[in-house]
Amino acid sequence: MVATDVDPTAPGLYLADRGYLVPPGDSEAFLPRMRELCAKEGAVAVIPLVDEELVRVGELAKDGVEVLLPRLDFVDICLDKYVLMRHLQDASIGVPRTWPASEWPADAADHSPGGLIVKPRSGRGSRGVMVVNSARDMARAVSESGYAADELIVQERVTGPEFTVSVVVWRDGEVQAVVPKEVVLKQGVTKYAVSRRNAEVTRTCRAIQTALRADGPFNVQLCLDAEGRPRVFEINPRFSSTAALTAAAGVDEVTGLLRQAVAGGPRLTDEWREGVAMVRRWSDEFLSEREFTSHGISPAPQTIRHGEGFALPGAVTTGGQSPVIPVRAR
């Protein structure tokens, strides 16, 4: 297992079998570097983890490397949040009322008791998200956002319970499992969550696959409205940061889809435990000094250059920026 990251302090680099620094996923240099590493390591698959790299890393499939992503057209739709809302609405899937920030109606706040959400049309997580309650607040939020108005969207804020949902599907298009997790606390990413059965949430997520044909792993973020109806506000066309909770509940989507991609199966089943709680925390890992220093580099940024790689034994974690590369044993 090979880990890559833009950040030389990322723990996954030190705990994988080998680790490499790569350029940012949205830079022109990213794909050539990944192609170089895949060839060097004899990669059989790449597991992308963050939005910035998704479009470019999908090109590796042309080189015979399995890329654990949905189909590219689904990825493109999800990465533009306004386009996504339009597609979901056309498919009769519940979404919050949504407008481009350049076109939102001045009285929208009057009809949204929970307020309005202002956020970039592209980008991951809660970056750049603001809550406003009036036209005056809206004008200030847009002016202070650092984005042009047509780069922002305005959404009705749905204040019911929030869910982050793993939808497990591969190229045959059959949904293998849907695992809803109710978000207890979110601070940028989900900090606490609990696996929770909800028939309407499951139905909605299956309907997304039917309508948009992801044919690869995706994560749905939604809230329940006052009537308990799901309202989808975002889809991540990749594995979720809560994939560990999905696995703890009984569906190891990462390992399962990796086996299907490179070895033809077996399929996963929709059997999992409700009420499994995730408590996200920092943890320490311990290596001998010899193991840590034998590669001749340091996590201090000034001593590491792009292109340097190293090997250390141990379990695998990832940083936050770039893919994990499973490779054939040699």
C-alpha atoms as one frame of an Amber mdcrd trajectory, in Angstrom:
protein
   0.000   0.000   0.000   1.372   3.366  -1.087   0.186   6.666   0.381   0.488
  10.049  -1.329  -0.088  13.534   0.016   0.786  17.182  -0.574   1.628  17.628
   3.103   4.956  16.195   4.332   3.554  15.972   7.878   0.667  13.660   6.851
   0.846  10.561   9.095  -0.248   8.206   6.327   3.008   8.808   4.483   4.948
   7.332   7.399   2.682   4.372   8.123   2.124   3.068   4.582   4.527   0.628
   2.967   5.764   3.558   0.898   4.864   7.229   0.773   5.310   9.988  -1.791
   4.685  13.701  -1.994   2.532  14.812  -4.915   1.358  18.195  -6.258  -2.159
  19.420  -5.354  -4.914  17.393  -6.995  -6.247  20.370  -8.948  -2.865  21.288
 -10.478  -1.667  20.378 -13.968   1.301  18.541 -12.434  -0.856  16.117 -10.436
  -1.805  13.601 -13.148   1.716  13.214 -14.620   3.063  12.615 -11.111   0.397
  10.016 -10.363   1.065   8.282 -13.688   4.749   8.163 -12.812   4.047   6.649
  -9.384   1.539   4.104 -10.696   4.068   2.901 -13.279   6.869   2.806 -10.735
   4.861   0.872  -8.159   2.948  -1.426 -10.516  -0.332  -0.039  -9.213  -3.488
  -2.084  -9.682  -5.877   0.499  -8.245  -6.098   4.035  -6.900  -8.467   5.120
  -4.115  -9.059   8.891  -4.343 -10.186  10.601  -1.147 -10.804  14.311  -1.786
 -12.677  16.340  -4.376  -9.763  18.308  -5.850  -8.225  15.238  -7.473 -11.320
  13.412  -8.710 -11.550  14.569 -12.323  -7.835  14.263 -13.085  -7.221  11.000
 -11.272 -10.025   9.343 -13.222  -7.771   9.579 -16.301  -5.624   6.784 -14.823
  -8.316   4.292 -15.840  -7.104   4.779 -19.428  -3.770   3.318 -18.297  -5.390
   0.125 -17.007  -5.443   1.210 -13.353  -8.729   0.681 -11.531  -9.899   3.996
 -10.069 -12.441   3.553  -7.264 -14.744   6.365  -8.292 -18.178   6.713  -9.875
 -18.383   7.331 -13.603 -16.908  10.646 -14.738 -20.208  12.225 -15.786 -21.605
  11.613 -12.293 -18.443  13.085 -10.751 -18.783  16.202 -12.922 -22.414  16.700
 -11.909 -21.680  16.366  -8.188 -18.730  18.762  -8.242 -21.022  21.623  -9.299
 -23.546  21.881  -6.468 -26.018  23.974  -8.432 -25.983  21.595 -11.399 -26.441
  18.706  -8.973 -29.513  20.292  -7.384 -31.066  20.790 -10.822 -30.482  17.134
 -11.778 -31.924  15.866  -8.496 -34.953  18.125  -8.761 -35.588  16.947 -12.325
 -35.511  13.364 -11.007 -38.114  14.240  -8.299 -35.579  13.744  -5.522 -36.070
  16.114  -2.599 -33.604  19.001  -2.298 -33.618  22.367  -0.479 -34.723  25.332
  -2.554 -31.556  26.506  -4.299 -30.566  29.564  -6.338 -27.350  31.018  -7.774
 -26.286  33.844  -5.451 -26.576  36.212  -8.404 -30.286  35.349  -8.816 -31.695
  34.599  -5.371 -35.094  36.233  -4.602 -34.910  39.032  -2.064 -37.769  37.566
  -0.014 -36.234  34.068   0.201 -35.163  34.597   3.819 -38.763  35.452   4.762
 -39.880  31.987   3.647 -36.982  30.054   5.212 -37.467  29.914   9.012 -34.121
  28.161   9.454 -32.264  30.812   7.488 -30.303  30.433   4.269 -26.998  28.738
   3.505 -24.472  30.488   1.256 -21.657  28.321  -0.087 -19.365  27.905  -3.096
 -20.740  25.979  -6.071 -17.608  23.827  -5.967 -15.389  22.650  -3.123 -15.638
  20.112  -0.361 -17.035  19.902   3.122 -18.170  23.018   4.932 -15.467  25.271
   3.500 -16.815  28.738   2.809 -20.287  27.923   4.169 -22.190  30.801   5.811
 -25.651  31.028   7.403 -27.640  34.219   6.769 -31.065  35.412   7.915 -31.741
  38.565   5.919 -31.050  40.342   2.642 -28.538  42.568   4.444 -26.707  39.523
   5.794 -26.738  38.030   2.306 -25.125  41.073   0.710 -22.408  41.090   3.349
 -21.792  37.326   3.062 -21.371  37.520  -0.717 -19.064  40.521  -0.541 -16.891
  38.929   2.161 -16.811  35.437   0.666 -13.962  36.048  -1.761 -16.092  34.562
  -4.559 -18.030  36.168  -7.386 -21.804  35.937  -6.965 -22.105  33.413  -9.810
 -19.592  31.157  -7.995 -21.899  30.878  -4.971 -25.236  29.215  -4.365 -27.943
  30.021  -1.843 -29.882  27.159  -0.258 -32.809  26.993   2.094 -31.497  25.728
   5.432 -33.193  22.469   6.463 -32.840  22.129  10.229 -33.911  18.527  10.860
 -31.598  15.602  11.632 -28.600  15.371   9.301 -27.388  12.140   7.709 -24.239
  11.170   5.856 -24.935   8.040   3.811 -22.582   5.524   2.221 -24.007   4.133
  -1.011 -22.110   1.043  -2.149 -22.363   0.380  -5.869 -20.028  -0.707  -8.650
 -20.019  -0.877 -12.419 -23.023  -3.208 -12.799 -25.161  -0.430 -11.298 -26.736
  -2.619  -8.608 -26.822  -1.007  -5.166 -25.139  -3.450  -2.796 -25.683  -1.559
   0.445 -26.935   1.750   1.812 -25.668   2.706   5.276 -27.153   5.917   6.753
 -25.277   7.538   9.622 -26.942  10.245  11.662 -24.575  13.140  12.317 -24.346
  13.997  16.010 -21.642  16.675  15.722 -20.064  18.219  12.645 -17.098  20.572
  12.763 -15.827  20.826   9.194 -16.060  17.026   9.032 -18.314  14.671  10.974
 -16.866  14.231  14.464 -19.578  12.038  16.020 -22.139   9.906  14.187 -24.320
   6.833  14.693 -25.406   4.208  12.163 -29.174   4.630  11.884 -31.829   2.897
   9.782 -34.246   5.175   7.965 -36.383   3.762   5.178 -36.934   7.127   3.456
 -33.223   7.950   3.493 -32.450   4.548   1.972 -35.145   4.969  -0.685 -33.804
   8.408  -1.633 -30.226   7.158  -1.995 -31.300   4.242  -4.168 -33.310   6.664
  -6.311 -30.163   8.749  -6.869 -28.354   5.743  -8.304 -31.336   4.890 -10.517
 -31.614   8.454 -11.837 -27.962   9.473 -12.200 -26.114   6.137 -12.514 -23.068
   6.724 -10.376 -21.939   3.099 -10.823 -19.298   3.658  -8.172 -19.090   4.602
  -4.485 -20.714   7.833  -3.376 -21.751   9.593  -0.193 -25.031  11.475   0.195
 -25.454  14.350   2.645 -29.017  15.235   3.550 -31.294  16.569   6.256 -34.854
  15.621   7.165 -37.431  18.375   6.877 -40.269  19.032   9.334 -42.276  16.160
   7.800 -39.346  13.748   8.001 -38.687  13.860   4.249 -35.057  13.681   3.083
 -33.653  16.807   1.439 -30.319  16.163  -0.285 -27.953  19.132  -0.086 -24.727
  17.560  -1.346 -23.272  14.388  -2.843 -19.595  13.452  -2.567 -18.679  11.281
  -5.594 -16.147   9.263  -3.601 -15.784   7.415  -0.310 -16.865   9.415   2.729
 -14.624  10.438   5.611 -17.040   8.280   7.673 -16.225   5.121   5.669 -14.625
   3.773   8.841 -18.029   3.914  10.570 -19.633   2.158   7.593 -17.061  -0.622
   7.984 -17.510  -0.786  11.771 -21.255  -1.203  11.245 -20.582  -4.211   9.006
 -20.088  -3.009   5.405 -16.410  -2.618   4.483 -17.067  -0.686   1.298 -13.435
   0.178   0.545 -12.091  -3.374   0.747 -15.204  -4.830  -0.865 -15.198  -2.587
  -3.927 -11.416  -2.893  -4.278 -11.777  -6.682  -4.483 -14.563  -6.348  -7.034
 -12.527  -3.924  -9.132  -9.337  -5.997  -9.272 -10.557  -9.570  -8.711 -14.205
  -9.676  -9.756 -15.865  -9.994  -6.356 -17.418 -11.032  -4.066 -20.349  -8.608
  -3.817 -21.145  -7.006  -0.475 -24.459  -7.502   1.306 -26.720  -4.895   2.887
 -26.303  -6.355   6.361 -25.096  -3.974   9.051 -25.653  -3.041  12.676 -27.673
  -0.042  13.747 -26.532   2.023  16.718 -22.768   1.854  16.136 -21.356   5.208
  17.265 -18.228   6.810  15.838 -16.095   8.975  18.103 -13.456  10.578  15.912
 -10.200  11.219  17.760  -6.482  11.621  17.306  -4.373   8.516  17.929  -0.629
   8.008  18.298   1.406   5.413  16.409   4.835   4.206  17.519   7.841   3.162
  15.449  11.451   2.611  16.334  13.717   5.579  15.725  15.606   3.489  13.183
  12.402   2.818  11.240  11.409   6.460  11.358  14.768   7.872  10.259  16.051
   5.125   7.940  14.531   6.796   4.861  16.783   9.820   5.396  14.049  12.480
   5.360  11.935  14.256   7.938   8.366  15.547   8.145   9.818  19.038   8.555
   8.624  20.795   5.345  11.974  22.394   4.506  13.711  19.004   4.262  11.304
  17.194   1.924  11.069  17.726  -1.807   8.475  16.499  -4.266   9.611  13.219
  -5.748  11.198  11.790  -2.603   9.754   8.490  -1.456  10.410   6.161   1.435
   9.360   2.796   2.809   8.225   2.010   6.328   6.349  -1.038   7.631   3.038
  -0.604   9.407  -0.676  -0.062   8.995  -2.043   2.445   6.537  -3.689   5.756
   7.195  -4.001   8.652   4.800  -3.359  12.341   5.068  -6.163  14.459   3.711
  -5.224  15.385   0.200  -4.294  12.562  -2.108  -4.916   8.954  -3.058  -3.961
   5.633  -1.581  -2.469   3.298  -4.194  -2.864  -0.471  -3.701  -0.082  -2.303
  -5.585   0.650  -5.887  -6.537   3.005  -7.790  -4.247   6.391  -8.223  -5.884
